[in-house]
Every structure is written in structure tokens, then in C-alpha cells.
Amino acid sequence: MEVTPKILLNIRQVTEATGISRASIYRQMKAGRLPFVKLGSRTLFRPADLQDFVNRNLQASGWRLVDDALSCRHRGPEIVV
């Protein structure tokens, strides 16, 4: 059976996918750092916006994406994940 990618993710799916707490996600939304969509009472996120948010935060922490792998240089040899 083929799995269809989600167009929008709810807050629970975002917390599960990222490991970021619900409260932290709401703080990032309020600060304007994490785009979201309101549909009625539901708060939803586009996967592309979530990936951009994660990438920006990784880069700010010294990580960078190299050939679809994460790479970091911190005091010593380069680490590739």
C-alpha cells in the first residue's frame, strides 16, 4: 500500500516528528519563527515550512546539510550524520 505524504501536519504530528515540546512550538509560532495555518480552531503546519525551520536552527547551531547528510564542525574533526 502506498503512503500519501501529508499536505498539512497538526501540532501532535509536529511534536512527534521533531521531538520539540508543544510549548516550544507555540513559542516559536508566537515569535514568528515557525509559520502555521489556522483552519477553524485547528493549527496546522506545512512540512516544507517545518523542514525550513529545522534547517535554520541546525545552521544556527553550527550544523549544515551536505549531500543530504548533516555535517558539523565543533572543536575537532567533522561529524557527518
Residue pairs with C-beta under 8 A, 6 or more apart in sequence:
5 47
6 13
6 47
7 46
7 47
8 37
8 39
8 44
8 45
8 46
9 17
9 44
9 45
9 46
9 47
9 50
10 42
10 43
10 44
10 45
11 22
11 25
11 43
11 45
14 20
14 25
14 45
14 50
15 21
15 22
15 25
17 50
18 25
18 50
18 54
20 28
25 34
28 34
28 53
29 36
29 43
33 53
33 56
34 45
34 49
34 50
34 53
35 45
35 46
35 49
35 53
36 43
36 44
36 45
36 49
37 43
37 44
37 45
37 46
38 44
55 65
58 64
58 65
58 70
61 72
62 72
62 73
62 74
63 70
63 71
63 72
64 70
64 71
64 72
65 71
66 80
69 80
69 81
70 80
70 81
71 78
71 79
71 80
71 81
72 78
72 79
72 81
73 79
